[in-house]
Amino acid sequence: KRFPEDVSILFAEINHFLRINQLDVLITKLEAALEKEPDNISLYTTMGNVYDNLYQREAKASNEEAATGYFTESLKYYGMALERDSTFTDATYSIGALYFNQAANMTQELSTLADDFSKEGQRKYDELQAEVAEVFETALPFFVTVEKQKPNDINTLIALKEIYARKSDFTMSNEFKARLETVQAGETVESYFLNN
């Protein structure tokens, strides 16, 4: 109240609410910070992360409409970060992770449909399986982009290994499994996609 224009206090509040995971309060604080610093790319990515967390919470609770709205907002803010810097790998990775997690959530629904052997059940299973594959395919180029810039990023290597395994491309999945093991052992690797 005494120093309303002090941005450092606002950032301290944002960090506090991030630590205690008060997402709804964070949105208001981040909106205020974006008004003061509209070119601060990290703020857009943080806002995208907040909406991503809200999406995950609502998806887990099967609140499809709310989850879809939060997913859209998350994607919007990550996109706004990339509009300001197309090489900002945090936002690129986050978009890939957003789609990857969406597909993973859908995969859980697949497992419940797998027990329905009726013709209608199999039709629903096949449709959802195709949709899951499409969402994983949407995530893939974002991880490829990050791998070109950060070939030793463990989370990116895990995502690439998993996506290629789901595509039944075991040659590529094993390639990224080996790279992951190399990095986890403390060594470094060159980018696969820049060199092949």
Secondary structure as the mmCIF struct_conf table of DSSP 4:
data_model
#
loop_
_struct_conf.conf_type_id
_struct_conf.id
_struct_conf.beg_label_comp_id
_struct_conf.beg_label_asym_id
_struct_conf.beg_label_seq_id
_struct_conf.end_label_comp_id
_struct_conf.end_label_asym_id
_struct_conf.end_label_seq_id
TURN_TY1_P TURN_TY1_P1 PRO A 4 GLU A 5
HELX_RH_AL_P HELX_RH_AL_P1 VAL A 7 ARG A 19
TURN_TY1_P TURN_TY1_P2 ILE A 20 ASN A 21
HELX_RH_AL_P HELX_RH_AL_P2 LEU A 23 LYS A 36
TURN_TY1_P TURN_TY1_P3 PRO A 38 ASP A 39
HELX_RH_AL_P HELX_RH_AL_P3 ILE A 41 LYS A 60
TURN_TY1_P TURN_TY1_P4 ALA A 61 SER A 62
HELX_RH_AL_P HELX_RH_AL_P4 GLU A 64 ARG A 84
TURN_TY1_P TURN_TY1_P5 SER A 86 THR A 87
HELX_RH_AL_P HELX_RH_AL_P5 THR A 89 LEU A 113
TURN_TY1_P TURN_TY1_P6 ALA A 114 ASP A 115
BEND BEND1 SER A 118 SER A 118
HELX_RH_AL_P HELX_RH_AL_P6 LYS A 119 GLN A 149
TURN_TY1_P TURN_TY1_P7 PRO A 151 ASN A 152
HELX_RH_AL_P HELX_RH_AL_P7 ILE A 154 ARG A 166
TURN_TY1_P TURN_TY1_P8 LYS A 167 SER A 168
HELX_RH_AL_P HELX_RH_AL_P8 PHE A 170 GLN A 184
TURN_TY1_P TURN_TY1_P9 ALA A 185 GLY A 186
HELX_RH_AL_P HELX_RH_AL_P9 TYR A 192 ASN A 195
#
